[in-house]
Amino acid sequence: MAEYDLNSILKELNRGISEIIGIERVEELIKNYYEKGNRFYVKIGMDPTASDLHLGHSVVLKKLAFLQQHGAIVQFLIGDFTAQIGDPTGKSETRKKLDRNTVLKNAKTYQDQVFKILDKDRTNILFNSEWLNRLGATGMIELASTFSVARMLERDDFTNRFKNEQPISISEFLYPLLQGYDSVCMKSDIEIGGTDQKFNLLMGRQLQRTYNVGKEQAVMMMPLLVGLDGVNKMSKSLGNYIGITENANDMYAKILSINDELMWSWYELLSSYSLDDINLFKKLVQDGELHPKVAKESLAMDIVTKFYDENSALKAKEEFDKVHVNNEAPSEIKEFTISSPAWIVKALMSCKLAVSSSDARRLIRSNAVSVDKNKIADEQLQLSSGNYFLQVGKKKFAKLIVK
């Protein structure tokens, strides 16, 4: 019998959690692992609707990695079937369907990325097309008969769209049923997801009862990570995200850009610091004994180290300080080539330093443009053949080759 401190495990388990339904079941599963050696199954489902995972996804993955340390086998379900329907959760309109090739390509990317966080030896990768393709028309009708339209319309997003006379397709009603049916086929002990998934997560519990699986999964819900804008949940479509495969320098710099208030939520949900350490940092900042920027640097170092290593995190910090503190050029600068003679306005646009000719002229007039570290004021400047170092403001740089 292995020694364990259930209270300490549960304290860390509850870190950042919004809600657990069936906590007694979770406690029993962990106790049975330590006292009897019985492992249990935790389901996480992700539809491969985008090509990369971001830090918002890692909030749930981090909790799964913790559960793996205490007896869990993670059932990482790639919704290759359901992705072609589209999860209506939180949507104000019917989602566009994805083609099969895009789904499979994204699924391969997910498989490559999740093991940056999860233990590969304690993870089963599953695809729900395996059983949903076999369900057939008879099985689909039987599944649809387990739930009423009235119950479906209890979902806020469906209710709002119905009131606003916005279309709701029948396939969208099927989505939560299919997600719940996944739990039936997988015989999951626990399912974990975001707070916006509550309706779908509870569907798994109900259908496990309906189909007499012999168990009723507990449900764990994590808050949605607020993105770089400090307002909306992290989302690739909103551009407020940090991909878990972004290079260390970009990851570090983006973390430093978040506001001070958001930092504490990121500390709790993403960092490896203990809750006691986080509370100490927060108190030191409140008392004026620790600058918020220093606390944010520690957060950035911790996250980058997790996805890369300590040396990469240190180099990312050095690069950030070089550019943003010492106002020096970055170590790596993008290089562009255009033909001679090169009008400066065209050159700025070609090097992605200005979005339009009027923007380029405005930057020149505001004394924000330098060529080889010399400020320029001539909007008609022509660059002859040669190599040039262009800079706009303090943070935008490019190497230009004029041929």
C-alpha positions as CSV (number, residue, x, y, z in Angstrom):
1,M,0.0,0.0,0.0
2,A,1.6,3.3,-1.1
3,E,1.6,6.2,1.3
4,Y,-0.3,9.2,0.3
5,D,-1.9,12.4,1.7
6,L,-5.3,12.6,0.2
7,N,-6.0,16.1,1.6
8,S,-2.9,17.5,-0.1
9,I,-3.7,15.8,-3.4
10,L,-7.3,17.1,-3.3
11,K,-6.0,20.6,-2.4
12,E,-3.8,20.7,-5.5
13,L,-6.5,19.0,-7.6
14,N,-9.0,21.8,-6.7
15,R,-6.4,24.5,-7.8
16,G,-8.0,26.6,-10.4
17,I,-11.1,24.3,-10.7
18,S,-14.4,26.1,-11.3
19,E,-16.6,23.1,-10.3
20,I,-16.5,19.4,-9.7
21,I,-19.6,17.3,-9.9
22,G,-19.1,13.9,-8.2
23,I,-16.2,14.8,-6.0
24,E,-16.8,11.7,-3.8
25,R,-16.3,9.6,-6.9
26,V,-13.0,11.4,-7.6
27,E,-11.8,10.8,-4.1
28,E,-12.7,7.1,-4.3
29,L,-10.8,6.7,-7.5
30,I,-7.6,8.2,-6.1
31,K,-7.9,6.2,-2.9
32,N,-8.4,2.9,-4.9
33,Y,-5.3,3.7,-6.9
34,Y,-3.1,4.2,-3.8
35,E,-4.7,1.4,-1.7
36,K,-5.5,-1.2,-4.4
37,G,-3.4,-0.2,-7.4
38,N,-6.5,0.4,-9.6
39,R,-6.1,2.9,-12.3
40,F,-9.0,5.0,-13.6
41,Y,-9.9,6.7,-16.9
42,V,-10.1,10.4,-17.4
43,K,-11.6,11.7,-20.7
44,I,-10.7,14.9,-22.5
45,G,-12.3,15.5,-25.9
46,M,-10.9,18.0,-28.4
47,D,-12.3,18.6,-31.9
48,P,-9.4,19.3,-34.2
49,T,-10.9,22.5,-35.7
50,A,-7.7,24.4,-35.6
51,S,-4.1,23.5,-36.5
52,D,-2.4,24.2,-33.2
53,L,-3.0,24.0,-29.4
54,H,-2.5,27.1,-27.3
55,L,-2.0,27.9,-23.6
56,G,-5.8,27.9,-23.1
57,H,-5.8,24.2,-24.0
58,S,-2.8,23.6,-21.7
59,V,-4.9,24.6,-18.6
60,V,-6.9,21.4,-19.0
61,L,-3.9,19.4,-20.1
62,K,-2.0,20.5,-17.0
63,K,-4.8,19.2,-14.8
64,L,-4.8,15.9,-16.6
65,A,-1.0,15.6,-16.2
66,F,-1.5,16.0,-12.4
67,L,-4.2,13.3,-12.4
68,Q,-1.8,11.0,-14.3
69,Q,0.6,11.3,-11.3
70,H,-2.2,9.9,-9.1
71,G,-3.5,7.0,-11.0
72,A,-5.2,8.3,-14.1
73,I,-5.0,6.9,-17.6
74,V,-5.9,9.9,-19.9
75,Q,-8.3,9.1,-22.7
76,F,-7.4,11.8,-25.2
77,L,-10.3,11.8,-27.6
78,I,-9.8,13.5,-30.9
79,G,-13.3,14.3,-32.2
80,D,-12.6,13.5,-35.9
81,F,-16.3,12.6,-36.4
82,T,-17.9,15.5,-34.3
83,A,-15.5,18.1,-35.7
84,Q,-17.3,17.7,-39.0
85,I,-20.5,18.7,-37.3
86,G,-19.1,21.6,-35.2
87,D,-19.7,22.2,-31.5
88,P,-22.4,24.9,-31.2
89,T,-21.3,25.8,-27.6
90,G,-21.1,29.5,-27.3
91,K,-21.9,30.1,-30.9
92,S,-24.5,32.6,-32.2
93,E,-24.7,31.0,-35.6
94,T,-24.4,27.6,-37.2
95,R,-20.7,26.6,-37.5
96,K,-19.2,25.8,-40.9
97,K,-18.4,22.1,-41.4
98,L,-14.8,21.1,-41.8
99,D,-13.7,18.7,-44.6
100,R,-12.2,15.3,-43.6
101,N,-8.7,16.1,-44.8
102,T,-8.5,19.3,-42.7
103,V,-9.8,17.4,-39.7
104,L,-7.2,14.6,-40.1
105,K,-4.3,17.1,-40.6
106,N,-5.2,19.0,-37.5
107,A,-5.6,15.8,-35.6
108,K,-2.1,14.8,-36.4
109,T,-0.8,18.1,-35.1
110,Y,-2.8,17.6,-31.8
111,Q,-1.2,14.2,-31.3
112,D,2.3,15.7,-31.8
113,Q,1.7,18.5,-29.4
114,V,-0.2,17.0,-26.4
115,F,2.9,15.1,-25.2
116,K,4.6,18.4,-24.4
117,I,2.4,18.2,-21.3
118,L,1.0,14.7,-20.9
119,D,2.8,11.4,-20.0
120,K,2.8,9.4,-23.2
121,D,2.8,6.1,-21.3
122,R,-0.3,7.0,-19.5
123,T,-2.3,8.4,-22.4
124,N,-4.6,6.6,-24.9
125,I,-5.3,8.5,-28.1
126,L,-8.8,7.7,-29.4
127,F,-10.9,8.8,-32.4
128,N,-14.6,9.0,-32.0
129,S,-15.2,8.0,-35.6
130,E,-14.3,4.5,-34.5
131,W,-17.7,4.0,-32.8
132,L,-19.8,6.9,-34.3
133,N,-19.3,5.6,-37.8
134,R,-20.7,2.2,-36.6
135,L,-23.7,3.8,-34.9
136,G,-25.8,3.9,-38.1
137,A,-29.2,5.3,-38.6
138,T,-30.9,3.0,-36.1
139,G,-28.4,3.8,-33.4
140,M,-28.6,7.5,-34.1
141,I,-32.4,7.6,-33.8
142,E,-32.2,5.6,-30.6
143,L,-29.6,8.1,-29.3
144,A,-31.7,11.1,-30.3
145,S,-34.8,9.6,-28.5
146,T,-33.0,9.8,-25.2
147,F,-33.3,13.6,-25.0
148,S,-36.1,16.1,-25.7
149,V,-36.0,19.3,-27.7
150,A,-37.2,21.2,-24.7
151,R,-34.2,20.0,-22.7
152,M,-31.9,21.0,-25.5
153,L,-33.4,24.5,-25.6
154,E,-32.4,24.9,-21.9
155,R,-28.9,25.6,-23.2
156,D,-28.3,29.4,-23.2
157,D,-26.8,29.5,-26.7
158,F,-29.7,27.5,-28.2
159,T,-32.2,29.6,-26.2
160,N,-30.8,32.9,-27.4
161,R,-30.6,31.8,-31.0
162,F,-34.2,30.5,-30.9
163,K,-35.5,33.7,-29.4
164,N,-33.6,35.8,-32.0
165,E,-35.0,33.5,-34.8
166,Q,-31.5,32.5,-35.8
167,P,-31.1,29.0,-37.4
168,I,-30.3,26.0,-35.4
169,S,-29.6,22.9,-37.4
170,I,-30.7,19.4,-36.2
171,S,-27.0,18.3,-36.4
172,E,-26.2,20.8,-33.6
173,F,-28.8,19.2,-31.3
174,L,-27.0,15.9,-32.0
175,Y,-23.6,17.3,-31.0
176,P,-24.0,17.1,-27.2
177,L,-25.6,13.7,-27.6
178,L,-22.7,12.4,-29.6
179,Q,-20.2,13.8,-27.0
180,G,-22.2,12.1,-24.3
181,Y,-22.2,8.9,-26.3
182,D,-18.4,9.0,-26.4
183,S,-18.4,8.6,-22.6
184,V,-20.6,5.6,-23.0
185,C,-18.2,3.9,-25.4
186,M,-15.1,4.9,-23.5
187,K,-16.5,4.0,-20.1
188,S,-14.9,7.1,-18.6
189,D,-14.6,7.6,-14.9
190,I,-14.1,11.4,-15.1
191,E,-14.5,13.9,-17.9
192,I,-12.8,17.2,-17.8
193,G,-13.5,20.4,-19.9
194,G,-14.1,24.1,-19.8
195,T,-17.0,25.8,-17.9
196,D,-18.6,26.5,-21.3
197,Q,-19.0,22.7,-21.8
198,K,-21.1,22.0,-18.7
199,F,-24.2,20.9,-20.6
200,N,-22.2,18.5,-22.8
201,L,-20.2,17.1,-19.9
202,L,-23.3,16.3,-17.9
203,M,-24.8,14.6,-21.0
204,G,-22.1,12.0,-20.6
205,R,-23.3,11.2,-17.0
206,Q,-26.9,10.9,-18.1
207,L,-26.2,8.7,-21.1
208,Q,-23.9,6.4,-19.0
209,R,-27.0,5.8,-16.9
210,T,-29.3,5.4,-19.8
211,Y,-27.1,2.9,-21.5
212,N,-26.4,1.0,-18.2
213,V,-22.6,1.4,-18.4
214,G,-22.3,0.5,-14.7
215,K,-20.6,3.8,-13.7
216,E,-21.4,7.5,-13.8
217,Q,-18.5,9.8,-14.7
218,A,-17.5,12.7,-12.4
219,V,-17.3,16.0,-14.2
220,M,-14.5,18.5,-13.6
221,M,-14.7,22.0,-15.1
222,M,-11.9,24.4,-15.6
223,P,-12.2,28.2,-16.2
224,L,-11.5,29.5,-19.7
225,L,-8.1,31.2,-19.9
226,V,-8.4,34.9,-20.7
227,G,-6.3,35.8,-23.7
228,L,-3.7,38.4,-24.3
229,D,-6.3,41.1,-24.7
230,G,-7.3,40.7,-21.1
231,V,-11.0,40.5,-22.0
232,N,-11.9,37.5,-24.2
233,K,-11.1,33.8,-23.7
234,M,-7.9,32.8,-25.5
235,S,-8.8,32.0,-29.1
236,K,-6.9,31.6,-32.3
237,S,-9.7,33.3,-34.2
238,L,-9.4,36.4,-32.0
239,G,-5.6,36.5,-32.3
240,N,-5.2,36.8,-28.5
241,Y,-3.4,33.4,-28.1
242,I,0.0,31.9,-27.5
243,G,0.6,28.7,-29.3
244,I,2.4,26.0,-27.2
245,T,4.8,25.5,-30.1
246,E,5.7,29.2,-30.6
247,N,9.4,29.9,-30.2
248,A,10.7,30.7,-26.7
249,N,11.4,34.3,-27.5
250,D,7.9,35.1,-28.8
251,M,6.3,33.1,-26.0
252,Y,8.2,35.0,-23.3
253,A,7.5,38.4,-24.9
254,K,3.8,37.8,-25.2
255,I,3.5,36.7,-21.6
256,L,5.2,39.9,-20.6
257,S,2.6,41.9,-22.5
258,I,-0.4,40.8,-20.4
259,N,-1.8,43.2,-17.8
260,D,-0.9,43.0,-14.2
261,E,-4.4,41.8,-13.0
262,L,-4.5,39.0,-15.5
263,M,-1.1,37.8,-14.4
264,W,-2.4,36.2,-11.2
265,S,-5.0,34.1,-13.0
266,W,-2.2,32.9,-15.3
267,Y,0.0,32.1,-12.3
268,E,-2.7,29.9,-10.8
269,L,-3.8,28.1,-14.0
270,L,-0.5,27.8,-15.9
271,S,2.5,28.0,-13.6
272,S,4.2,25.4,-11.5
273,Y,4.4,27.7,-8.5
274,S,2.6,26.5,-5.3
275,L,-0.5,28.4,-4.2
276,D,1.4,29.6,-1.1
277,D,4.2,31.0,-3.4
278,I,1.6,32.7,-5.6
279,N,-0.1,34.3,-2.6
280,L,3.3,35.5,-1.3
281,F,4.2,37.1,-4.7
282,K,0.8,38.8,-4.7
283,K,1.2,40.2,-1.2
284,L,4.8,41.5,-2.0
285,V,3.4,43.2,-5.1
286,Q,0.5,44.7,-3.2
287,D,2.9,46.0,-0.5
288,G,5.2,47.5,-3.0
289,E,8.1,45.2,-2.2
290,L,8.1,43.4,-5.6
291,H,7.6,45.2,-8.9
292,P,4.8,43.7,-11.0
293,K,7.1,43.4,-14.0
294,V,9.5,41.2,-11.9
295,A,6.6,38.9,-10.9
296,K,5.6,38.7,-14.6
297,E,9.1,37.8,-15.6
298,S,9.0,34.9,-13.1
299,L,5.8,33.7,-14.6
300,A,7.1,34.0,-18.2
301,M,10.3,32.1,-17.2
302,D,8.3,29.4,-15.6
303,I,6.0,28.8,-18.5
304,V,8.7,29.0,-21.2
305,T,10.8,26.5,-19.1
306,K,7.9,24.1,-19.0
307,F,7.6,24.0,-22.8
308,Y,11.3,24.3,-23.6
309,D,14.0,24.4,-20.8
310,E,15.6,26.8,-18.4
311,N,18.4,27.8,-20.8
312,S,15.9,28.7,-23.5
313,A,13.9,30.7,-21.0
314,L,17.0,32.6,-19.9
315,K,18.0,33.4,-23.5
316,A,14.4,34.6,-24.2
317,K,14.7,37.0,-21.2
318,E,18.0,38.3,-22.4
319,E,16.6,38.8,-25.9
320,F,13.5,40.6,-24.5
321,D,15.7,42.9,-22.3
322,K,18.0,43.6,-25.2
323,V,15.2,44.9,-27.4
324,H,12.6,46.3,-25.0
325,V,14.8,47.5,-22.2
326,N,18.1,48.4,-23.9
327,N,16.5,49.4,-27.2
328,E,18.9,47.3,-29.2
329,A,18.1,45.4,-32.4
330,P,17.0,41.8,-31.9
331,S,19.5,39.0,-32.6
332,E,17.4,37.6,-35.5
333,I,15.8,40.0,-38.0
334,K,13.7,39.1,-41.0
335,E,15.3,39.8,-44.4
336,F,13.5,41.1,-47.5
337,T,14.7,41.7,-51.1
338,I,13.3,44.3,-53.6
339,S,14.5,45.8,-56.9
340,S,16.5,49.0,-57.3
341,P,15.7,51.8,-57.0
342,A,13.6,51.3,-53.9
343,W,11.2,54.0,-52.8
344,I,11.3,54.2,-49.0
345,V,7.5,54.1,-48.8
346,K,7.4,50.9,-50.9
347,A,10.4,49.5,-48.9
348,L,8.5,49.9,-45.6
349,M,5.5,48.2,-47.0
350,S,7.5,45.3,-48.6
351,C,9.3,44.8,-45.2
352,K,5.9,44.6,-43.4
353,L,6.8,47.7,-41.4
354,A,3.9,49.7,-42.7
355,V,0.4,48.4,-43.7
356,S,-0.1,51.0,-46.5
357,S,1.6,53.9,-48.3
358,S,-0.3,56.4,-46.2
359,D,0.8,54.6,-43.0
360,A,4.4,54.6,-44.3
361,R,4.2,58.4,-44.9
362,R,2.7,59.0,-41.5
363,L,5.5,57.0,-39.8
364,I,8.1,59.0,-41.7
365,R,6.5,62.4,-40.9
366,S,6.3,61.4,-37.2
367,N,10.1,60.8,-37.2
368,A,9.6,57.1,-36.4
369,V,11.6,55.7,-39.4
370,S,15.4,55.0,-39.4
371,V,17.6,53.8,-42.2
372,D,20.9,52.4,-40.9
373,K,20.2,54.0,-37.5
374,N,19.7,57.4,-39.0
375,K,16.3,59.1,-38.8
376,I,14.8,60.1,-42.1
377,A,12.3,62.8,-43.0
378,D,12.2,62.5,-46.9
379,E,9.1,60.7,-48.0
380,Q,10.6,60.5,-51.6
381,L,13.9,58.9,-50.5
382,Q,15.2,56.4,-53.1
383,L,17.4,53.5,-51.9
384,S,20.0,52.4,-54.4
385,S,21.5,48.9,-54.6
386,G,22.9,47.6,-51.3
387,N,22.0,46.3,-47.8
388,Y,20.0,48.4,-45.4
389,F,18.9,48.1,-41.7
390,L,15.4,49.5,-41.4
391,Q,13.7,50.4,-38.1
392,V,10.3,51.8,-37.2
393,G,9.8,52.9,-33.6
394,K,11.6,50.9,-30.9
395,K,10.3,47.4,-31.7
396,K,10.1,46.9,-35.5
397,F,13.1,45.9,-37.5
398,A,14.0,44.5,-40.9
399,K,17.0,43.9,-43.1
400,L,16.5,45.1,-46.7
401,I,18.5,44.0,-49.7
402,V,18.1,46.2,-52.7
403,K,19.2,44.6,-55.9
